[in-house]
Amino acid sequence: MQPGWRILPADFDDARLQALLTLHLDGMRRYSPACGVHALDLSGLRAPGVTLYTLWHDEALLGIGALRLHPDGVAEIKSMRTHPDHLGRGVGRTILEHLIAEARAHGCHRISLETGSGPAFDAALNLYGARGFKKGEAFGGYTASDFNQFYHLDLQPA
């Protein structure tokens, strides 16, 4: 992690976080078919079993990433987003590593995610692929479609 960066649990009352979540959901709706938007809104991110993390540098919100714990020992990555002002600085990679570490700390044997297809998702897919995630089957109640795709990373004990 870069010097001066810190990861904190979300403060849902923070207007900067609310603005980034709005940007995230708007983007998911813009680049996904209506039936293919699985990003969590504010109430979904506050649900039991979901933790939203924020990455900060001083007072700047750099990005977010959520982790949902499933009862079968699988952790699910939800709602990852880098603030547009901080693209290309390693924000996504930092958040992803934190989510993987949290999944391990909770004893999960796998971390999985559902994402879309098309140019809007290419940067995320490159990040996941570079970290070793492999394309695989639907999980956690998702239904596969021509648009969505699923990636998994088996976790070894730390």
N, C-alpha and C positions, 0 to 999 in steps of 0.2 A: 504494500500500500504506500502511496506517496506520502512524504512528510507533511504533516498538518491535516491530513484527511482523517475523518473519524466516522465510524458507522454507529448509528443509534437506532433504537426502535422508533417507529413513527409517532409523531405528535399529530394526530388527525385534525387538530384545531389550527394547525399552522397553515396560513394562507398560501405559502410557497409550495407546500406539499399538495394542497387542494388544486392549485393551478397546474402542477405537473401531472397529477392524476387526470384532470380534465383533458389536458393535451394528449395523454396516453390513450384514454378512452375514445376521444375524437379520432385519433389516428387509426385505432383498431376498427372503428366503424367505417372509416373512409376506405380502408384497404382490405376489408373482409366482407364476404356476403353476410347478410343479416343473421342467418342461422349459424354463422361461423365465428361469431364474436364471443369468446370465452373469457375475456379479461374481466377481472373483478372490479366492481365499483366500490365506493367507500364503504357501504354496508357489508359487502362481501369480504373486503380486506379486514374488517373488524370482527369477523366471525370466529368462533372458537376453532382452534387448530390452525389458524392462519396468523403469521407474523410478518408485518411489513417493516423492512429496514430502509433507512435513509443514509445516504453517503453525503457528508458535508466537508467543505473546506471553508473555515471561518463561518461567515453567515450565508454562504452560497450552497444551495442544494444542488448537488452534482447529479444524483440519480437515486433510483429506488429499485427494490427487488423484494418480492414476497415469497414466503415458503409456506406451503400447506402440508401438514403431516397427515398421512393416511394411516388407518389402523393396521394395514398389512405390512408396515415397515418400509413403505415407499414415501419419499418426500417429493413434492411437486413444486416446481418453480412457477410462480405466477407474477404477472405484471412487472416485468423488468423494463426499465426505461431510463435512458440517459437524458439529462436536460440538453436541449439543442445547443446551448452555449458551451457545452463541455464535451462535445463529441471528439473522438480521436485521442483522448487523454488517458485511456485505460479504465474509465469509470465502469463500464460493463464488465470487464474482466475482474475488477476488484469486487464488485457486488456478487458476481458469479462464484468467485472463490469463497466469499463469506457464506453464501447459501450452501455450498457444498460442505464447508466446515460445520455449519449448524446442523445439517442433515446427519453427518457423521456423529456429532455430539448427541443427537437424539437417538442414536442406534439404528438409523435407517440403513438398509442394505442396497438401496437404489435411489437415485434421484432422476425424475422424469419431467418432461414438459410437453405441452401441446402448443403448436405454433402454426402460422399460416404459410402460404406459398406466394411467391412473386417478389419483385424487386424490393418492396418495402420491408421484407423480412430477411433479405440476403445478409445484412451485417450481423444480425443475431445468429443466423444459421452458421455463418463463418466462425463466430465466437464459440458456439457450442461444439462445432466440429473440431476446432483447434484444441479444445479442452478434452476431447475424447468421447463426446456423446455420439451414440450410434442411432441411426434411424431404426424404428421398430414399430411394434404393434400399439394399438390404442390401449388405454389404461383408464382406471378410475372413473368409469362410467361414460367416457367419451365415445362417440361414434365416428369412425373414419369416414372421410369424404374426399372428393377430388381436391379440396382446398387445404384441409388441415393435415398436419403431419406430426409425428410423435418421435421424441428422442429420449434416450435413456443412457445413464452412466451407472455402472455397477460400482458400489463403494466398498473399498477395502478398509478394514479398521485402520485408524491413524497410527 
